[in-house]
């Protein structure tokens, strides 16, 4: 990086897919099969109780204890909904609790719980089908790569008398595309062409292009662009950014820059902060530091200023290349220009020093982030455990484990894999086995990495019989582990 310019406030952009925009459901058609079709379900409306018209006393303030009590009651109600979702007897539940429980499960990508709560929702006497609800569920299923469940959800939607909207179809395209099922994704787009008021738009095609780029199916991208041209649909910033990002992540830098040139020559599209971050991330990950710095300066001249994500990627790139002086220079620049470092920033620096074996520097950064009031997460602890394990400091790993057990840190499968590997390499197979059981208790599903770490540990200690049992367990669980859906 030759020099850093003073950036203005970060540039932001609207979401590419209108998943949060209001979705109307006037496209409803009657069905005789729906259990509630015999009578129209009552329109549900929440109305707040009117308070006294007398003005409040100036000295009267809210009691924080009452607010806390209300929050706890609400959380308890939501938890109760999740428990009742396993029973079909409850048909008159509190609407707010049911809807909040569903929203909470969707945001947490807990697709099994979300679908269970949704079935409970459908059994309520006040329930009325809405396209927006189905769109949110489909978006969640795309993140969780559950195309089978998405297909069944579409059937339920049709059964309830709803006609899919463009947003619903686009979400379905994303589900199949994210799972690599391109034949199905393209089929949905073709179906959209024959449905009135549901023609595929630029966002539909942008989603399809993004999925193709993710799986490096650049041959299919050309097909999509031809289709868009035939229908008179012009590429927008989202389309170009998806292509540029895809080429960059695949290391196809020449094609990436050619796409950038096409974007600049398009009068209706101009590079933005997302374009900048794609180039910075691609060249940085590829170890092409000179190119990364060149494009950083080029975008500055275009008037496109970096954001916190840009700096985080540059920190990671410099750290990965071992250029610590420039990595620290970026952090200093951020502080001077009031770019507050995030948990991602410190996780990156902790990881960089950890992988380099710089334990003292790693510990200093960890202490600094805690001093700033930044709460470590699973990623932070993974980096610490990996570094301590590599340095043979198993007592430090013990300390991390004790701290995590007494905290409210949300643990995930990568963390358990990391700490299971640490104890396996240290030869503490008893602790490794205990963590494997704890992993299941915390509902973290073991994956191929989990089994590989344990099998290697058992084989290293000459415990071939135990290693064989783990192999059998892995084979039995293979349907739910690393399932790869092959596209056409």
Helices and strands as residue ranges (DSSP letters): H 64-84, H 95-107, H 111-122, H 131-143, H 147-159, H 166-178, H 182-193, H 202-214, H 218-231, H 237-249, H 253-265, H 273-285, H 289-301, H 308-320, H 324-336, H 343-355, H 359-371, H 378-390, H 394-405, H 413-425, H 429-441, H 448-460, H 464-476, G 478-480
